[in-house]
């Protein structure tokens, strides 16, 4: 969506298959000011509720956000411009929303009207001149995932360890510290600070601190998954969104953790290096969780 919607800088799928009802996307930008202040990036997680390919319409809802929406459901539909579509088409954007503090409904509708006109213009340009649109697209994103099995454990036993978003330092071998920086524990919008110490290259005794601030953007205790993004760091990440989920397996005496991500390319790294790093981190994390839960079960 960020390819066409003005002031939307990023949009990623974080759950489900793109285009299938139930899938969830994460959007961020400055289209509507954040309730945390003008300098804070506005964000929302949005779930696709329904798609009708015949009627050319879709409906989605906002699950969580920092722009003041308590309840928001929207339907976008495309109509033929003259009955058969040969003379263009018309996009309709319908919204049903609870009152938003600091906004009048008229102002909100006016803002969406302006955004829709810009979006329509960008889509029109992309369709009429696809070669130019392709040239202007950013470099491809990196995507990958890693998995780890935990034997003798059920998903409901492992999930509480993943759900404890600020408890990552207990399990991830490469993290020396992890704590809550802002927000409410285990609620979308909270930010954790993670850091690790690394000796400087060249044989010196100097220690460098590698750190990242990571924001929880969605969590589903029933589905046993969560998604987060790196909002600031000194490790070279420009844009990084990850989803970690605990899955049932056919055999009732084991489960699996899946760690997937989408990221901008990182200078000095290759995609295979990032996947290898995440895989090694996940294997170490799964082993520590497995050992801790088995000791607890034997106590």
Residue pairs with C-beta under 8 A, 6 or more apart in sequence:
1 8
1 11
1 25
1 27
2 8
2 9
2 10
2 11
2 27
2 29
3 122
3 126
3 137
4 119
4 122
4 123
4 126
5 11
5 29
5 31
5 115
5 118
5 119
6 31
6 115
6 118
6 119
6 122
7 29
7 30
7 31
7 115
8 27
8 28
8 29
8 31
9 28
9 29
9 30
9 41
10 26
10 27
10 28
10 29
10 239
11 25
11 26
11 27
11 28
12 25
12 26
12 241
12 262
13 23
13 24
13 25
13 26
13 262
14 24
14 25
14 26
14 45
14 217
14 218
14 227
14 241
14 243
15 22
15 23
15 24
15 218
15 220
15 223
15 225
15 227
15 243
16 22
16 23
16 24
16 48
17 23
19 48
19 51
20 48
20 51
21 48
21 49
21 50
21 51
22 47
22 48
23 47
23 48
24 45
24 46
24 47
24 48
24 63
24 218
24 227
25 45
25 46
25 48
26 43
26 44
26 45
26 46
26 217
26 218
26 227
26 229
26 241
27 43
27 44
27 45
27 46
28 41
28 42
28 43
28 44
28 229
29 41
29 42
30 41
30 42
31 42
31 111
31 115
32 42
32 67
32 68
32 111
33 42
33 67
34 40
34 41
34 42
34 43
34 66
34 67
35 66
35 67
35 68
35 101
36 66
40 66
41 231
42 65
42 66
42 67
43 65
43 66
43 67
43 215
43 217
44 62
44 63
44 64
44 65
44 66
44 67
44 69
45 62
45 63
45 64
45 65
45 188
45 217
45 218
45 227
46 60
46 61
46 62
46 63
47 60
47 61
47 63
48 58
48 59
48 60
49 59
49 60
49 61
49 73
50 58
50 59
51 57
51 58
52 58
55 77
56 77
56 78
56 79
57 75
57 76
57 77
57 78
58 75
58 76
58 77
59 73
59 74
59 75
59 76
60 73
60 74
61 72
61 73
61 74
62 69
62 72
63 188
63 218
64 188
64 189
64 217
64 218
65 72
66 189
67 100
68 100
68 101
68 102
68 103
69 97
69 98
69 100
70 98
70 100
71 96
71 97
71 98
72 95
72 96
72 97
72 98
73 95
73 96
73 97
74 93
74 94
74 95
74 96
75 92
75 93
75 94
76 91
76 92
76 93
76 94
77 91
77 92
77 94
78 89
78 90
78 91
78 92
79 89
79 90
79 91
79 92
80 89
80 90
81 87
81 88
81 89
81 90
82 88
91 116
91 119
91 120
93 112
93 116
95 108
95 109
95 112
97 108
99 105
100 108
125 132
125 133
126 133
138 264
139 264
139 265
140 265
141 262
141 263
141 264
142 261
142 262
142 263
142 264
142 265
142 266
142 271
142 274
143 260
143 261
143 262
143 263
144 260
144 261
144 271
144 274
144 275
144 278
145 258
145 259
145 260
145 261
145 275
146 258
146 259
146 275
146 278
146 279
146 282
146 283
147 256
147 257
147 258
147 259
147 282
148 256
148 257
148 282
148 283
148 285
148 286
149 249
149 254
149 255
149 256
149 286
150 158
150 254
150 255
150 256
150 257
150 286
150 289
150 290
150 293
151 253
151 254
151 290
152 253
152 254
152 290
152 294
153 253
153 254
153 255
153 289
153 290
153 293
153 294
154 248
154 252
154 253
154 255
155 224
155 246
155 247
155 248
155 255
156 224
157 255
157 293
158 246
158 255
158 257
158 289
158 293
159 221
159 224
159 246
161 167
161 170
161 171
161 289
161 292
161 293
162 224
162 226
162 244
162 246
162 257
163 186
163 219
163 221
163 226
164 186
165 185
165 186
165 190
165 192
165 216
165 219
165 226
165 228
166 178
166 179
166 180
166 185
166 190
166 192
167 178
168 175
168 178
168 192
168 194
169 175
169 176
169 177
169 178
169 179
169 194
170 288
171 285
171 288
171 289
172 178
172 281
172 284
172 285
173 281
173 284
173 285
173 288
174 196
174 281
174 284
175 194
175 195
175 196
176 195
176 196
176 197
177 193
177 194
177 195
177 196
178 192
178 193
178 194
178 195
179 192
179 193
180 190
180 191
180 192
181 191
181 192
181 193
181 213
182 190
182 191
183 189
183 190
183 191
183 216
184 190
186 216
186 219
187 216
187 219
188 216
188 217
188 218
188 219
189 215
189 216
189 217
190 215
190 216
191 213
191 214
191 215
191 216
191 231
192 213
192 214
192 216
193 211
193 212
193 213
194 211
194 212
194 213
194 214
195 209
195 210
195 211
195 212
196 209
196 210
196 211
197 207
197 208
197 209
197 210
198 207
198 208
198 209
198 210
199 205
199 206
199 207
199 208
200 206
200 207
200 208
209 234
210 234
210 235
211 233
211 234
211 235
212 230
212 232
212 233
212 234
212 235
212 237
213 230
213 231
213 232
213 233
214 228
214 229
214 230
214 231
215 228
215 229
215 231
216 226
216 227
216 228
217 227
217 228
217 229
217 241
218 226
218 227
219 225
219 226
219 227
220 226
223 245
224 245
224 246
224 247
225 243
225 244
225 245
225 246
226 243
226 244
226 245
227 241
227 242
227 243
227 244
228 241
228 242
229 239
229 240
229 241
229 242
230 237
230 239
230 240
236 266
236 267
236 268
236 269
237 263
237 264
237 266
238 264
238 266
239 263
239 264
240 261
240 262
240 263
240 264
241 261
241 262
241 263
242 259
242 260
242 261
243 258
243 259
243 260
243 261
244 257
244 258
244 259
245 257
245 258
246 255
246 256
246 257
247 255
247 256
247 257
247 258
248 255
249 255
249 256
257 282
257 285
257 286
259 278
259 281
259 282
261 274
261 278
263 274
265 271
266 274
